[in-house]
């Protein structure tokens, strides 16, 4: 069975999670969406795992959907469509009804008051924005005190629902795990950026190590904390902040140099020395999925996968990971196929200005993708580009993948172009062309960035829809055919 996206696994693999036929049903209607697919992130034995996600297809005529998933233990599920998401606590044998549109996602299911409280608690997985709210507090202890007050209010609301019988023990424990994760991640994120604001100042770093570092250390004193966080989303974020803390504590600075080809491999090597049991099992598996999802497809991931299997021979994560390892095998096999549809724009290495590129594309409506092999968001969008290629080709739209990689990355760039493969036209910028893009691309803040040209080679959209916008992108392109 073929898996269509890096974060998505096939139903065949999900069958490995089935215990005694237990399942959960997700149904409902999702209107006004350009993406006919809902991604449902499922728990594994009640714990969160980045690789346990599956597709729910929306009927394009009615907007309705209904699908069953194996669920052995209760846990959090997150459904996402076109960047809109809703998290809820699911139990085996239950049905959950979703009503979604372009801006709002509603839910009906068991323990309804608990589901609404989960939304109201606002336990954001990405705590960077919330962390800035603490910057006005002068001391590290003051910031901890402020966050503890916030957390006590959240815990009180959860306890009230539990005491009144509105949520069961499993939901109660999962909510406490989510609150605890938020507490640790919020403070760790704030302390991390506090250090970043001082890292170029010797006196500032000294003051940080004296005041903030001991307080930061207390967040991780009990190693059992990592196992306790597994039912909640955001586990990798906590590990990332812990790794930053250890670097500052051990060396006095943050170290950004990768030892391996992918920094997630460095993460595995490090946390194998720090964690044990389920905390290590899920971290290791999450790092494999996160690393492969960067779409660099290093062969070394096979070794990390095999080591994982030996370390955790009974892990239920193994069959889910195997689908990601299959992607590496397929990537490597693509190298033996010279007729994969990837082409290089003639004379691209001589081009010094964007107008030269545009002139070379005259005759067809063109969709230009500015990307680079080092750009994680760019590589994530490439998966959608691969899906859309045949549709764009049938419409008469030519695709150009314009890489901003430098000369040192030329071999890696060509390898990715051929192995993925990036069907259509490809080119890499010269130093002069790269500078021209930096100087003259309107409102340029970075990549990925997308441009549409008409048949005359003139720019009609400087900041076009992304491939992940799917139907919205196709509609935008059709205006110029």
Protein Blocks (a to p, Z undefined) as FASTA:
>chain_A
ZZfbfkbccfklmmmmpgghiacddedddehiabfcdcddddeehiacfklccdddddfk
lopacdddddfbgcdddddeehiacdddddehiacdddddfkbccdddehklmmmmmmmn
opafblmlmmmmmmmpmbfklmmmmmmmmmmmmmmmmmmmmmnopacfklmmmmmmmmmm
mmmmmmmmmmmmmmmmmmmpmklmmmmmmmmmmmmmmmmmpmmlmmmmmmpghklmmmmm
mmmmmmmmmnopacfbdfbfbfklmmmmmmmmmggcjllmmmmmmmmmmmmmnonopakl
mmmmmmmmmmmmmbcklmmmmmmmmmmmmmmmmmmmmbgopacdehklmpcbfklmmmmm
goiacddddddfklmklmmmmmmmmmmmmmmmmnopacddddfbdfklmmmmmmmmmmmp
cgdjdddddfklmmmmmmmmghiabdcddddddfkopafbfbdcdfklmmmmmmmmmmmZ
Z
